[in-house]
Amino acid sequence: MSESNSPAAASPPTGSKPNKPWNDRNQCRFTGRLGGDLKINQTGKSPVVTGTIYVTNEYDSNGERKKNEARVGFVLYGAEAVAFAQKAGKGDRVELEGRIRGNSWTDKTEQKRYSLELIANATKAAVLVKFVPKEMRTAA
């Protein structure tokens, strides 16, 4: 057996963690526009804020500009979530960071349904640009 194929050569250096598939991180960041005003609910002791963010990917296809838009539901928890909800409104450009959670349920017709939502970190949620409707804008 050559030195490069020996088990000792394949082991990670001392002090580092082995690269295992379960060390993958469920972490993502979305920048987009809020689809509506945020909903604040109280569950137990902690407030919960829910909403939808619209994210867009634009790309060029054979010289033609194409747009692909997706709606992503999100949830924020805690007092910071309420502060964010009070600052943010429909149409605002926001940035959310967190993890994706999958949900499954059986509907009334006994169909199995699935959804994904972003469990956002309220301390990293930010309003980037406030939305101003056209009729409210002033000419410069």
KASULLIN-V921914 format. One record per residue. RES is the residue in three letters. PSI is psi in degrees with one decimal (none if undefined). D_FIRST is the distance of its C-alpha to the first C-alpha in whole Angstrom. Layout:
# KASULLIN-V921914
res=RES psi=PSI d_first=D_FIRST
res=RES psi=PSI d_first=D_FIRST
This chain:
# KASULLIN-V921914
res=MET psi=129.3 d_first=0
res=SER psi=163.4 d_first=4
res=GLU psi=-37.3 d_first=7
res=SER psi=-22.5 d_first=8
res=ASN psi=0.9 d_first=6
res=SER psi=150.7 d_first=7
res=PRO psi=-32.9 d_first=10
res=ALA psi=-33.9 d_first=12
res=ALA psi=-27.1 d_first=11
res=ALA psi=-13.8 d_first=13
res=SER psi=150.2 d_first=16
res=PRO psi=158.5 d_first=19
res=PRO psi=155.0 d_first=21
res=THR psi=135.6 d_first=23
res=GLY psi=-15.4 d_first=26
res=SER psi=154.4 d_first=26
res=LYS psi=143.8 d_first=26
res=PRO psi=149.2 d_first=23
res=ASN psi=93.5 d_first=24
res=LYS psi=149.8 d_first=25
res=PRO psi=-27.5 d_first=27
res=TRP psi=1.7 d_first=30
res=ASN psi=-0.3 d_first=30
res=ASP psi=145.8 d_first=32
res=ARG psi=134.8 d_first=36
res=ASN psi=87.0 d_first=39
res=GLN psi=134.1 d_first=41
res=CYS psi=163.2 d_first=43
res=ARG psi=132.6 d_first=46
res=PHE psi=139.0 d_first=49
res=THR psi=126.3 d_first=52
res=GLY psi=-165.2 d_first=55
res=ARG psi=143.4 d_first=58
res=LEU psi=134.1 d_first=60
res=GLY psi=-12.1 d_first=61
res=GLY psi=177.1 d_first=64
res=ASP psi=147.8 d_first=65
res=LEU psi=147.5 d_first=63
res=LYS psi=129.6 d_first=64
res=ILE psi=123.5 d_first=64
res=ASN psi=154.5 d_first=64
res=GLN psi=119.5 d_first=64
res=THR psi=110.6 d_first=62
res=GLY psi=-126.7 d_first=62
res=LYS psi=-16.5 d_first=62
res=SER psi=135.1 d_first=60
res=PRO psi=148.6 d_first=61
res=VAL psi=130.9 d_first=59
res=VAL psi=131.3 d_first=59
res=THR psi=153.2 d_first=58
res=GLY psi=-173.8 d_first=59
res=THR psi=136.2 d_first=57
res=ILE psi=136.6 d_first=56
res=TYR psi=121.6 d_first=56
res=VAL psi=144.0 d_first=53
res=THR psi=136.3 d_first=53
res=ASN psi=125.2 d_first=50
res=GLU psi=139.7 d_first=52
res=TYR psi=164.4 d_first=50
res=ASP psi=128.7 d_first=51
res=SER psi=107.6 d_first=51
res=ASN psi=45.0 d_first=52
res=GLY psi=1.5 d_first=55
res=GLU psi=131.5 d_first=56
res=ARG psi=125.8 d_first=56
res=LYS psi=154.0 d_first=54
res=LYS psi=133.1 d_first=54
res=ASN psi=115.8 d_first=52
res=GLU psi=143.2 d_first=54
res=ALA psi=146.8 d_first=53
res=ARG psi=132.3 d_first=54
res=VAL psi=118.7 d_first=52
res=GLY psi=147.6 d_first=54
res=PHE psi=160.0 d_first=53
res=VAL psi=136.7 d_first=54
res=LEU psi=146.6 d_first=55
res=TYR psi=148.1 d_first=56
res=GLY psi=-179.8 d_first=58
res=ALA psi=-35.3 d_first=60
res=GLU psi=-32.0 d_first=58
res=ALA psi=-41.6 d_first=58
res=VAL psi=-42.3 d_first=62
res=ALA psi=-42.0 d_first=63
res=PHE psi=-43.6 d_first=60
res=ALA psi=-32.3 d_first=62
res=GLN psi=-25.8 d_first=66
res=LYS psi=-35.2 d_first=64
res=ALA psi=147.8 d_first=63
res=GLY psi=174.4 d_first=65
res=LYS psi=130.8 d_first=65
res=GLY psi=-13.0 d_first=63
res=ASP psi=142.5 d_first=62
res=ARG psi=121.2 d_first=59
res=VAL psi=162.8 d_first=56
res=GLU psi=128.6 d_first=53
res=LEU psi=139.9 d_first=51
res=GLU psi=139.9 d_first=48
res=GLY psi=-145.7 d_first=46
res=ARG psi=155.5 d_first=44
res=ILE psi=135.8 d_first=44
res=ARG psi=133.8 d_first=45
res=GLY psi=139.7 d_first=46
res=ASN psi=147.5 d_first=49
res=SER psi=148.0 d_first=50
res=TRP psi=166.7 d_first=53
res=THR psi=125.2 d_first=55
res=ASP psi=-176.2 d_first=58
res=LYS psi=-27.6 d_first=62
res=THR psi=15.1 d_first=61
res=GLU psi=21.9 d_first=58
res=GLN psi=137.8 d_first=56
res=LYS psi=125.4 d_first=52
res=ARG psi=152.2 d_first=52
res=TYR psi=148.8 d_first=50
res=SER psi=158.8 d_first=50
res=LEU psi=143.8 d_first=48
res=GLU psi=157.0 d_first=50
res=LEU psi=122.2 d_first=49
res=ILE psi=97.8 d_first=49
res=ALA psi=150.0 d_first=50
res=ASN psi=112.3 d_first=50
res=ALA psi=-29.6 d_first=54
res=THR psi=-17.3 d_first=53
res=LYS psi=3.1 d_first=51
res=ALA psi=135.7 d_first=54
res=ALA psi=140.0 d_first=56
res=VAL psi=118.2 d_first=59
res=LEU psi=-45.0 d_first=58
res=VAL psi=129.2 d_first=61
res=LYS psi=139.4 d_first=64
res=PHE psi=133.0 d_first=66
res=VAL psi=118.2 d_first=69
res=PRO psi=151.7 d_first=71
res=LYS psi=-42.9 d_first=73
res=GLU psi=-16.6 d_first=76
res=MET psi=-11.9 d_first=76
res=ARG psi=143.4 d_first=74
res=THR psi=147.1 d_first=77
res=ALA psi=136.5 d_first=77
res=ALA psi=none d_first=76
